[in-house]
Amino acid sequence: MGFLDFLKRIDAEMPDDLDVHLVLDNYATHKTTTIKTWLARRLHWHVHFTPTSTSWINQVERWFAELTRKQLRRGVHRSTTALEA
């Protein structure tokens, strides 16, 4: 399965009223004319490229650590449903 096939599969399974946010590295496959054209026709798709000079996984780990510190540890959640809300 190619990258465009992957995007099409996600698009087919997502409700039309939801925005889709993609976090991608700067791999050339993610920036081809075909991919850019396909994404340009889907305004509910938002692409976020990771910085080229830093490790993208470190940025993701920092974001989850901050989310945990600011939201999850401070909250009182009596159930999974309460946590999700």
Contacts in CASP RR format, 6 or more apart in sequence:
PFRMAT RR
TARGET T0000
AUTHOR 0000-0000-0000
METHOD contacts of the structure
MODEL  1
MGFLDFLKRIDAEMPDDLDVHLVLDNYATHKTTTIKTWLARRLHWHVHFT
PTSTSWINQVERWFAELTRKQLRRGVHRSTTALEA
1 9 0 8 1.000
3 29 0 8 1.000
3 30 0 8 1.000
3 35 0 8 1.000
4 34 0 8 1.000
4 35 0 8 1.000
4 38 0 8 1.000
7 35 0 8 1.000
7 38 0 8 1.000
7 39 0 8 1.000
10 20 0 8 1.000
11 20 0 8 1.000
11 42 0 8 1.000
11 45 0 8 1.000
14 20 0 8 1.000
16 44 0 8 1.000
17 44 0 8 1.000
18 44 0 8 1.000
19 44 0 8 1.000
19 45 0 8 1.000
19 46 0 8 1.000
20 42 0 8 1.000
20 44 0 8 1.000
20 45 0 8 1.000
20 46 0 8 1.000
21 46 0 8 1.000
21 48 0 8 1.000
22 45 0 8 1.000
22 46 0 8 1.000
22 47 0 8 1.000
22 48 0 8 1.000
23 48 0 8 1.000
23 50 0 8 1.000
23 56 0 8 1.000
23 60 0 8 1.000
24 30 0 8 1.000
24 47 0 8 1.000
24 48 0 8 1.000
24 49 0 8 1.000
24 50 0 8 1.000
25 49 0 8 1.000
25 50 0 8 1.000
25 56 0 8 1.000
26 49 0 8 1.000
26 50 0 8 1.000
26 52 0 8 1.000
29 35 0 8 1.000
30 47 0 8 1.000
30 49 0 8 1.000
39 45 0 8 1.000
39 47 0 8 1.000
50 56 0 8 1.000
50 59 0 8 1.000
51 59 0 8 1.000
72 83 0 8 1.000
77 83 0 8 1.000
END
